[in-house]
């Protein structure tokens, strides 16, 4: 690198899911967008890792060791790092019929996430949502 060039820092996206195949697929998607992906296989591993580093953005699955693991991680992340954007990406609505929303203020109070997305994200949709949360402050 030349002395007059500034190294471009790639945002670190923390991905957490208990489905290792989905996690690897999501990692490939995130890295193809020019970000660095750090992965954790489940809630317990994610909690340990969050003690050691501060990600630029996180994407949590909802149902892992617990049916509400994503909500627990979102709460703990926002408590420790309030400025880190949190996305919960899940298939829970399709599987259970329960719909979560962040449109109402009451829901925002207990769902400590900035965005809720259904799994099966297209790369362009993922890029749009990450960019909104990282770069539109």
N, C-alpha and C positions, 0 to 999 in steps of 0.2 A: 504494500500500500504506500502510495506517495504521501509525503508529509502534509500536503495541502488537501488531501482527500479525507473526508469524514466517513468512517465506517458506518454503514447503515445497520442498525440494530434490529433484528427480527423479533417481533413480539413473541412471547412465550405463552402458548395456550396449553392449559392443563386439562387433560381429558380423563374422565373417570367413568368406568363402566365395569360390570362384572362379566360381560360377554366379550371374551378376549378377541374373537373374530371381528365383532363390530368395532371394538376399540382399535384394532390394527387398521381396519378400513377407514375409520374416522381420522386416525393419525396420518395416513397417506393423503387423505383429502386436505387436511389442515396444512400439511407440509407443501402440498402442491400449490397452495395459495401464498407461499412465501413466509410462513410462520414456522417457529420452532414448536414442536409438539412434545410434551412430557406426559406420560401416561401412568395411571394407577389402576390396578385391577381390584376395584371395590372400595368401600367406604373406609375400612380400617387402614388400608395402605395409603389412601388419600389423606387421611387425618395426620398420619406420621409425616408424610411428605410436605404438607402445608406448614409443619413446624420448621422446615429447613429452607424453604424458598417462597418468594412472592411471585405468583404468575401475573401476567398482564390481563388474562381473561381465563375463565374456567367454563367447561362444559361438563355437566353432571348428568348421569342417568338418574332416574327417579328411584326405581326399585332395584336394590342390590341386596346386601345382607338383610336389610330391613325394607319394608314396603315404602318407607319414607326416607331412605338414605339420602337421596338428592336434596330433600328439604333440610335435613339435618346438616349436610355439608354446606348448603347455601347459607344457612343461619350462622354456622361456625366461621365460614369464610367472611361474611359481611361483618361479623363481630370483630374479627381479627384484622381484616383488610377491607374497610368499608368502601374504598374506591375501586376495588377489583370487580369488573362486570361478571355476572353469573348468568349462564344459560342453563336451563334444565331442558334436556332433550330426551323424550321418552315415548314409548308406545303404550303407556298406561291407559290412555283414553280409548284407544282401539281395543285393548284387551279387557278393560273393565267397564267401559261406558261412562266413566267419571271424567268430566271435563274440568280442567283447571284453566283459570284465566288470570291475567294480570291487569285487566281493564278496570276493575273496581278497587277502590282504595282499601277496603277491608281485606281483599285478597292479597294486596301488596304487603300488608302488615304481617301476615303469617307466611306467605310464600316469599322468602327473601331472595328472589331472583330478579334479574333485569329483563329476562326474556324466557318465554316458555315455548318450546318447539316440539312438534311431533317428529319422531324418528323417521328416517327415510329421506334425510335432507339431501337435496341436490347441491352440488358444489357451488353453483352460482348463488343459491339461497344462503348457504352457509357463509360465503364471502360477504354478501350484503349485510347479514346480521352481525358478523364479527366487525366489519368496518363501521357500522352504525355505533356499536358499543365502544370501540377503541378510538375512533378518530373524529367523532362528532361531539366532542366535549367542548 
